[in-house]
Amino acid sequence: MILDPREAAHRAASDAERVAWVDEQDRPLGGLPRAELRERGLISRGTFILLFNSVGQLCVHRRTLSKALYPGYWDVAAGGMVQEGEDYALSAARELEEELGIAGVPLQEHGRFFFDEPGNRLWGAVYSAVSDAPLRLQPEEVLEARFMSLDEAQALESCCPDSLKALRLYLASL
């Protein structure tokens, strides 16, 4: 696969980024480069932010082809890895602004879950937010985004399994 040079540079920087390393009980063990955690099958922390508009539609986006996990998949949550020394809430606010350009909105936490799949082992914290502000997509990570009903979002094919688990946790918390 030939990547856009900007996406390739972003992917290399992302792989080298030091992210939180935790155990199976979500206790901090330090930080390691993202790619090393993935390759060694270690556990990291991630955030999942479900962004709704004021009429209750969920923002879904399609991931770029340069993503290490689930390239080109639909994603029902903005989010990403918690950086070394960062807490879940700070990570969630940062990721929502980076990926979708939404800042300064209240985030409501809905709980945490453990996701365990080869190449993707993490503790995830689920948040929701409501905003009608225009989206500003991060081109290195997001190909397109749109708002749709929860039923439509859950019926998407090729959707990230970790964010679908986050959505199920959110729905169970209502």
C-alpha positions as CSV (number, residue, x, y, z in Angstrom):
1,M,0.0,0.0,0.0
2,I,1.3,3.4,-1.0
3,L,0.6,6.0,1.7
4,D,0.3,9.8,1.3
5,P,3.7,11.2,2.6
6,R,1.8,13.2,5.3
7,E,-0.1,10.1,6.5
8,A,3.2,8.0,6.5
9,A,5.0,10.6,8.6
10,H,2.0,10.8,11.0
11,R,2.0,7.0,11.3
12,A,5.7,6.9,12.1
13,A,5.3,9.6,14.8
14,S,2.2,7.8,16.1
15,D,4.1,4.4,16.4
16,A,6.9,6.1,18.3
17,E,4.6,8.0,20.7
18,R,4.9,6.9,24.3
19,V,1.6,5.7,25.6
20,A,0.4,4.4,29.0
21,W,1.2,0.8,29.7
22,V,-1.0,-0.9,32.3
23,D,-1.7,-4.4,33.6
24,E,-4.9,-6.4,33.4
25,Q,-6.4,-4.5,36.4
26,D,-5.6,-1.1,34.7
27,R,-2.8,-0.4,37.1
28,P,0.0,1.9,35.6
29,L,3.3,0.2,34.7
30,G,4.9,3.1,32.9
31,G,5.0,4.1,29.3
32,L,6.3,2.5,26.1
33,P,6.2,3.3,22.4
34,R,2.8,2.5,20.9
35,A,4.3,0.1,18.3
36,E,6.2,-1.8,20.9
37,L,3.1,-2.3,23.1
38,R,1.2,-3.6,20.1
39,E,4.0,-5.9,19.0
40,R,4.6,-7.4,22.5
41,G,0.9,-7.8,23.1
42,L,0.9,-5.5,26.2
43,I,-2.0,-3.6,27.5
44,S,-2.5,0.2,27.0
45,R,-5.2,2.7,27.8
46,G,-7.6,4.3,25.3
47,T,-10.4,6.7,25.2
48,F,-13.6,6.5,23.2
49,I,-15.7,9.7,22.8
50,L,-19.2,9.3,21.4
51,L,-20.0,12.7,19.8
52,F,-23.7,13.5,19.3
53,N,-25.4,16.4,17.8
54,S,-28.4,18.1,19.5
55,V,-30.9,15.9,17.7
56,G,-29.3,12.7,19.1
57,Q,-27.4,11.6,16.0
58,L,-24.0,10.0,16.5
59,C,-20.9,11.1,14.6
60,V,-19.2,8.2,12.8
61,H,-16.0,8.6,10.8
62,R,-13.9,6.5,8.5
63,R,-10.3,5.9,9.5
64,T,-7.5,6.6,7.0
65,L,-5.7,3.7,5.3
66,S,-2.5,4.4,7.2
67,K,-3.9,3.5,10.6
68,A,-2.1,0.5,12.2
69,L,-5.4,-0.9,13.5
70,Y,-8.6,-1.2,11.4
71,P,-7.4,0.9,8.4
72,G,-10.4,2.2,6.4
73,Y,-12.9,1.0,8.9
74,W,-15.8,3.0,10.2
75,D,-15.5,4.2,13.8
76,V,-18.4,5.2,16.0
77,A,-16.1,7.0,18.5
78,A,-13.4,9.6,18.3
79,G,-10.5,8.8,20.5
80,G,-7.1,7.2,20.8
81,M,-4.4,6.1,23.1
82,V,-3.7,7.7,26.5
83,Q,-0.2,9.2,26.5
84,E,2.3,8.3,29.2
85,G,1.5,10.4,32.3
86,E,-1.9,11.5,31.0
87,D,-5.2,10.6,32.6
88,Y,-8.3,9.3,30.7
89,A,-10.3,12.6,30.9
90,L,-7.4,14.7,29.6
91,S,-6.8,12.2,26.8
92,A,-10.5,12.2,25.8
93,A,-10.6,16.0,25.5
94,R,-7.3,16.1,23.5
95,E,-8.4,13.3,21.1
96,L,-11.8,14.9,20.4
97,E,-10.2,18.1,19.5
98,E,-7.4,16.5,17.4
99,E,-9.6,14.2,15.4
100,L,-12.9,16.1,15.0
101,G,-11.9,19.7,16.0
102,I,-14.4,19.8,18.8
103,A,-13.1,21.6,22.0
104,G,-14.5,23.0,25.2
105,V,-17.5,20.8,25.4
106,P,-18.5,18.9,28.6
107,L,-17.5,15.2,28.5
108,Q,-19.6,12.7,30.5
109,E,-17.9,9.5,31.5
110,H,-19.9,6.2,31.1
111,G,-17.5,3.6,32.5
112,R,-14.5,1.5,31.4
113,F,-14.0,-1.8,29.7
114,F,-11.2,-4.3,28.9
115,F,-10.8,-5.1,25.2
116,D,-8.6,-8.1,24.3
117,E,-7.9,-8.9,20.7
118,P,-4.5,-9.8,19.1
119,G,-2.7,-6.5,18.4
120,N,-5.2,-4.5,20.4
121,R,-5.3,-5.0,24.1
122,L,-6.5,-2.0,26.1
123,W,-8.5,-0.6,28.9
124,G,-11.0,1.9,27.4
125,A,-12.8,4.8,29.0
126,V,-16.1,5.8,27.4
127,Y,-17.2,9.4,27.2
128,S,-20.0,11.2,25.4
129,A,-20.4,14.8,24.3
130,V,-22.9,16.9,22.5
131,S,-22.0,19.6,19.9
132,D,-23.4,21.2,16.8
133,A,-20.1,22.9,16.0
134,P,-18.7,22.3,12.6
135,L,-16.3,19.3,12.4
136,R,-12.6,19.9,11.5
137,L,-11.3,16.5,10.5
138,Q,-7.7,15.5,11.1
139,P,-6.7,14.5,7.6
140,E,-4.0,12.1,8.7
141,E,-6.5,10.0,10.7
142,V,-10.0,10.7,9.4
143,L,-11.2,10.3,5.8
144,E,-14.8,11.4,6.2
145,A,-17.4,11.8,9.0
146,R,-21.2,12.0,9.2
147,F,-23.9,12.0,11.7
148,M,-26.5,9.1,11.8
149,S,-28.9,7.4,14.0
150,L,-27.7,4.9,16.6
151,D,-29.4,2.1,14.7
152,E,-27.6,3.1,11.5
153,A,-24.3,3.3,13.3
154,Q,-24.7,-0.2,14.9
155,A,-25.5,-1.6,11.4
156,L,-22.3,-0.4,9.7
157,E,-20.1,-3.0,8.1
158,S,-16.4,-2.9,8.7
159,C,-16.7,-1.1,12.0
160,C,-14.0,-1.0,14.7
161,P,-14.8,-3.7,17.2
162,D,-13.4,-1.8,20.2
163,S,-15.5,1.3,19.6
164,L,-18.6,-0.9,19.1
165,K,-17.9,-2.3,22.5
166,A,-17.6,1.2,23.8
167,L,-21.0,2.1,22.3
168,R,-22.6,-1.0,23.9
169,L,-21.2,0.1,27.3
170,Y,-22.6,3.6,26.7
171,L,-26.1,2.2,25.8
172,A,-26.1,0.0,28.9
173,S,-25.3,3.0,31.1
174,L,-28.4,4.9,30.0
